[in-house]
Amino acid sequence: MHSLSLIKEVEKPVDAIPAEYRVKNPAGGSLELITYKTKDYFGDSGEVTKKANVYLPAGYDGTKQYGVLYLMHGIGGDESEWGMTGDDSMIKKIMDNLTVKGEIESFIIVTPNGRSSRSNGRERSDFNSFYKFGQELRNDLIPFIDSHYATYADRNYRAMAGLSMGGMQTINIGICECLDMISWFGAFSAAPTSYQSTRIASYLESNSDYKVNYFYNICGMEDTVAFSAASGAAKLLPKLIPAFKDGVNFTWQEIHGGHDFNVWYLGFYNFARIIFKQN
């Protein structure tokens, strides 16, 4: 039997974000735009300066320690696709209200550009650069965040999630390349190139020393882009890995919806209420 250990039951996912979490909270956190040095891992391996948006929770204190969520965008987006650029940000509204109400463990969010390429714009980059992001995440971005912010610098306090192509990165890169660094995962409408459940299960079996604290998945049933791929990647995992228990350390959530932010914001809301709860 797989050696993944169980954690206590956490918040059950809901099918809609309550209205009171979708409004501005004046006591909320703050947003920052940062730059960091990395490499063009897809192309010439030369040095590149990239941008990322950072959310700091209400009451952020540099003398304390916080978990970090690396939140990834889709194939047509960049570091700002999740909208973490101002007070109208839905991510900020949700986080501010969850944090101020004391319903979650306060944590930092980082939204980077998921293309590990010198040409990291939306139109001019090769989509294959998305598959090289694991090197940037491991070698450059995580070390930068841990050295510039008050983090635990511990895999039990790191999470990765993303929409569409970012969901693929969470599965293919987060789980299957960086399991030694990250333990919480969320895939929202994971893209068609996501690994199949048998491959994910095989990787987890061979790396059983690293516990998956939670793997949350959501997809719209009318999503003609991702539903087949997302369900193929995750839906059968509890049958392949007996230690994955629904509502304990695994969720597959199907809702009515397409390939859009109605699903992805809900996925974020549910995932934010889960992560770091056992630490």
Stockholm file with secondary structure:
# STOCKHOLM 1.0

chainA/1-279         MHSLSLIKEVEKPVDAIPAEYRVKNPAGGSLELITYKTKDYFGDSGEVTKKANVYLPAGYDGTKQYGVLYLMHGIGGDESEWGMTGDDSMIKKIMDNLTVKGEIESFIIVTPNGRSSRSNGRERSDFNSFYKFGQELRNDLIPFIDSHYATYADRNYRAMAGLSMGGMQTINIGICECLDMISWFGAFSAAPTSYQSTRIASYLESNSDYKVNYFYNICGMEDTVAFSAASGAAKLLPKLIPAFKDGVNFTWQEIHGGHDFNVWYLGFYNFARIIFKQN
#=GR chainA/1-279 SS CCCCCCCCCCCCCCSSCCGGGSSCCTTCCEEEEEEEEEECTTTTCCEEEEEEEEEECTTCCTTSCBEEEEEECCTTCCTTTTCTTSTTCHHHHHHHHHHHTTCSCCEEEEEECCCCSSCCSTTTSCGGGGGGHHHHIIIIIHHHHHHHSCBCCSGGGEEEEEETHHHHHIIIIIITTCTTTCCEEEEESCCTTSCCHHHHHHHHHHTTTSCCCEEEEEEETTCTTTHHHHHHHHTTHHHHCTTCCBTTTEEEEEESCCSSHHHHHHHHHHHHTTTTTTC
#=GC SS_cons         CCCCCCCCCCCCCCSSCCGGGSSCCTTCCEEEEEEEEEECTTTTCCEEEEEEEEEECTTCCTTSCBEEEEEECCTTCCTTTTCTTSTTCHHHHHHHHHHHTTCSCCEEEEEECCCCSSCCSTTTSCGGGGGGHHHHIIIIIHHHHHHHSCBCCSGGGEEEEEETHHHHHIIIIIITTCTTTCCEEEEESCCTTSCCHHHHHHHHHHTTTSCCCEEEEEEETTCTTTHHHHHHHHTTHHHHCTTCCBTTTEEEEEESCCSSHHHHHHHHHHHHTTTTTTC
//
